[in-house]
Amino acid sequence: MDISAIALLRIQNLEIPPGGPARVEPLHDAVLLHTGVSFSEDPAELSSHVRDLIGAAASQHLDPRGVFYIPDVAAPKARSYDAVID
């Protein structure tokens, strides 16, 4: 089975259209966006896919380091943006 990418986004109350492979997992101050896209994709392709999924909401993510991608097998248990990165 392919390992999927999870995008860590410092966005609250993010909603995406239902019915696709992607889903949003809310955290205290951010979200984990389960993209449904292979973690092995090129980072630019992952970012393009995230922009397609969330549209204008992408401008709300203001971390100057960019978007962090986590393999879904990591299954982060932390409930805040900084704790997931740690």
Buried (B, 14 or more C-beta within 10 A) or exposed (E): EEEBBBBBBBBEEBEBEEEEEBBBEEBEEBBBBBBBBEBEBEEEEBBEBBBEBBEEBBEEBEEEEEBBBBEBEEEBEBEEBEBBBE
